[in-house]
Amino acid sequence: MTPPDDRHEIAALRALIAASPRPANLAERRARMESITAIDPIPLDIAMAPLQIGAMAAEWSLAPGSDARKALLFFHGGGYLSGSLKSHRTMVTGAGRAAGIRTLAIDYRRAPEHPFPAALEDARAAWDFLATQGYGPGDILVGGDSAGGGLTLALCLALKAERLPLPAGLWLVSPWTDLKITGASIAEKDADDPLIHRGYLQELAEAYLAGRTPADDPLVSPLYGDLAGLPPALIQVGTAETLLDDAVRLARRLALADGRATLSVWPRMIHAWPIWHARLAAGRAALAEMGAFARAQLG
């Protein structure tokens, strides 16, 4: 059950976001995202270890008592244009603690400098890197928020196309699964969502697709892919999101493909709210739900 004080907490978060409107300049946008998502520091007991996967920066994290033999491979959100290791460090380390496993977050290449398929190539490089570190597919949970959720699904579809083993489970927070932007909630929730709106999504999609990739290509819009045989998925979404239908339709498509999907809908929550779990009880509860899912899938 959503904690009784969540209305006050989510109102305070909305005020914080409203006080920092999104600028037009891309560099300023990227800095603004970090300023509002990395507002809470990570706990001092989290062990962080930077590394390189080829030319790509990445980070390990491990909370005390966690099982380093299991891993969460995490892809940050940001519409493929923004987001970074810094912007999602609080979220990914909190998720690792909740699941009791090691985490690997990557700084994949972003559009418009690096449009599709650069992010997917980097996601695959991180997946292959985990194999070199002794992690089998059954030891790995893959997840992300927003565009990172779409990238999670795209990686699985790419692995599936090569008939390769898939991860043990998928954690999808407010996933962006449809770059055609056809969900009814885009309009229905426009007045309620403080972050994501149609014009912004169109701008992001155009930059990522770069005029070369159709918006319904399953590797950019997994909603249109063959989802049969994908791992069990936990899909978490808030009711105050324009991307609500991206999550709801994904759960339906997975069900139609005889997949195992848990759709967890959180009243009043905004896009990717577990990022702010240090100040949202509903964020901590969502991470606890993810932790239980991870333990069930990883054994």
C-alpha positions, 0 to 999 in steps of 0.5 A, spaced: 500 500 500 502 506 498 504 510 504 499 515 507 504 521 507 506 520 499 501 526 497 506 531 501 512 527 499 510 527 491 508 535 492 514 537 494 518 533 489 513 536 484 515 543 487 523 541 486 522 539 479 518 546 477 523 550 480 528 548 475 524 548 468 528 544 462 532 549 458 533 549 450 540 548 450 542 540 450 548 541 455 544 545 460 539 540 459 543 534 461 546 538 467 539 540 469 537 532 469 543 531 474 541 537 478 534 534 480 536 526 480 542 526 483 540 531 489 540 525 494 547 523 495 549 515 496 550 512 502 557 512 505 557 504 506 556 503 498 562 500 495 563 504 488 568 502 483 569 505 476 571 501 470 572 502 463 568 497 458 572 498 452 572 506 451 565 506 455 565 508 462 561 504 467 561 503 475 560 497 479 556 498 486 556 493 492 552 494 498 554 491 505 552 484 505 550 483 498 552 477 493 557 479 488 556 473 484 549 476 482 548 482 478 544 488 476 546 490 469 542 497 469 541 502 463 539 509 465 533 513 462 534 520 459 530 519 452 537 517 449 539 524 450 540 525 457 542 521 463 549 519 466 552 515 471 551 521 476 544 522 474 542 515 476 547 513 481 542 514 487 537 509 484 542 504 481 545 503 488 538 503 492 536 497 487 542 493 488 541 494 496 534 492 495 536 486 491 542 484 495 546 484 489 552 487 485 550 492 480 553 495 473 551 501 470 554 504 464 555 510 461 552 508 454 553 513 448 547 518 447 544 522 441 544 526 437 552 525 437 551 518 437 544 515 434 541 508 434 544 503 434 550 506 439 546 505 445 544 498 443 551 496 441 554 499 448 548 495 452 551 489 448 558 490 450 556 491 457 552 484 457 558 481 454 563 484 459 559 481 464 560 474 461 568 475 461 567 476 469 564 470 470 557 471 470 552 467 467 545 469 464 542 466 470 546 470 474 544 477 471 537 481 472 537 487 467 533 493 468 532 501 467 528 506 467 524 510 461 529 509 455 533 505 459 527 500 460 526 500 452 534 499 451 533 493 456 528 490 452 532 491 445 538 488 448 533 482 450 530 482 443 537 482 440 540 476 444 533 472 442 535 474 435 541 470 435 538 465 439 543 466 445 541 465 453 537 471 456 537 474 463 534 471 469 529 477 469 527 484 467 526 490 471 522 496 467 521 502 471 516 507 467 519 504 460 519 508 454 517 502 449 513 506 443 517 511 439 511 512 435 508 515 441 501 512 440 499 511 447 492 514 449 495 516 456 500 521 452 494 526 452 490 523 457 496 525 463 499 531 459 496 535 465 498 531 470 505 529 468 511 534 470 516 531 466 514 528 459 510 531 454 509 529 447 513 535 444 519 533 448 518 525 446 518 527 439 524 531 439 528 525 443 525 520 438 527 524 432 534 525 435 535 518 436 532 515 430 536 520 426 532 519 420 535 513 418 531 508 423 523 507 423 520 509 429 516 502 429 523 498 429 523 493 435 530 495 437 528 502 438 520 500 440 520 494 443 512 494 443 512 492 436 517 486 437 516 479 438 516 478 445 515 471 446 520 467 450 522 474 454 524 473 461 519 474 467 519 482 467 517 487 473 514 493 470 513 499 475 509 505 472 506 511 476 499 513 474 501 521 473 505 519 467 504 520 460 508 514 458 503 510 463 500 506 456 507 504 454 507 500 460 500 497 460 501 495 453 507 492 454 504 488 459 499 486 455 503 484 449 507 480 454 501 476 456 499 475 449 506 472 448 505 467 454 510 471 458 510 472 465 509 480 467 508 483 473 505 490 472 505 494 478 501 501 478 503 506 483 498 511 485 500 519 484 507 517 482 511 521 477 516 518 471 521 514 474 520 516 481 524 511 484 530 515 483 528 519 489 527 514 493 531 517 499 525 522 499 519 518 497 516 512 501 513 510 495 520 510 491 523 505 497 517 501 497 518 500 489 525 498 490 523 493 495 518 490 490 524 490 485 528 486 491 523 481 492 522 480 484 530 480 483 531 474 489 525 470 486 528 470 479 536 470 481 535 464 486 
